[in-house]
Amino acid sequence: MTVGSVEAVVHHRVPEGRDTAPRPQILLVSNPRQQAKRARDGSRARLVILHRKLEIGGAERQLIEFVRGVRLQRSDDVTLVSFYEGGELFAETSTIDGLRTMSLRKRGRWDVLPFLFNTWRTIHRLRPAVLYGYQGVANELALLMGRLVGAKVVWAIRQSDVDLKRFDRLERLCFRAGAYLSRFADLIIVNSESGVRNHVALGYAPDRMIVISNGIDTSRFRPDPAAGRSLRREWGIGDDVPVVGIVGRLHPVKDLETFLRAAALVHARLPHARFVYVGDGAASYKIELKRLSRDLGIEDCMLWAGSELRMPAVMNALDVLCSSSIGEGFPNVVGEAMACGRPCVVTDVGDSARLVADCGIVVPPRSPDALSDALLSVLALEPERRRLMGTQSRKRVEEHFSVSRLVTETWSALESLA
């Protein structure tokens, strides 16, 4: 049915005894101008993006920024198809005017045949001109479905530190299948140069790959001292206290052990400094890290802030952001901190050094001494010098890593196919 300028499609009710495979749920659909464009193009959807779920994460945040940018800058026809319903970031899609969102309502890892049938039915009905798989198994599924409906197929790769030893048997099988099938994709968009190197070394087709770096929303991530001070008060930290922060999922690849050892060295020189970790992960791993902080004598100056949606406020509450990772692609949190005018100290992994350039400090991974020296050097700067460092950081993000550039470069690549 059509209500005003919005076409609304409600849940299908399935009578008892009939096909019980979950049907797609269309939550928001396009306006008449978009429908007319589709009619002129033989009823093809312009772009369909197939992805897993809109959970909290850097890749998911970039997906939302891309589709929002496409709708704002170009008003083109975009459909977002999720394997699973919901996700912490899903509510944001309702703020994107004209975006069509659909859920395939996958029930779990082993919901295979009904899910495949549901996906085929959905893609066949949409008939996209371009089908964009957004990382992981969505890539291989996009290739299968895209070839069946005659669409151009694009893959996304947003990892650079793939270690097959950390994968279970099924994950290794899927990765190797992806490496073989990559030669049949029309285009593979990788968000980091390190990601290209890593995947080519593991068998992916280099002639299909281009690099388009992530985009940082500088209107959302911007200097906001008041928000930073407010969050510091919630944390129980004074305005004049030096604060070093680390933001990300609680995972061994982030090498929190090195961060804690570096924090202990900083604390020995600056006893009033405070250290904040923002993020969450496995409870058992957090227990290990808290035990290490106690053994290092920094338990009282280390704050475990947990998950936080107010990320611009988090960045503004820090004096310096630290990334101690041993593996990265394009670290969004570093770009977000830079956009908020915060100096960054990062390890030389992935594209971290390319991101900060001469606006921050780059140190070798797994080196607490080098990391602590770099943190101390930033904290020792005069306030005006540190502000200048932050200003230069934001300018670099605006000039090289904006959402506008992400949208323009990605859409140009997609249009070259269609």
Summary of the structure (lengths in Angstrom):
residues: 418
radius of gyration: 22.8
end to end distance: 30.1
largest distance: 73.7
contacts: 1413
relative contact order: 0.11
helix: 48%
strand: 17%
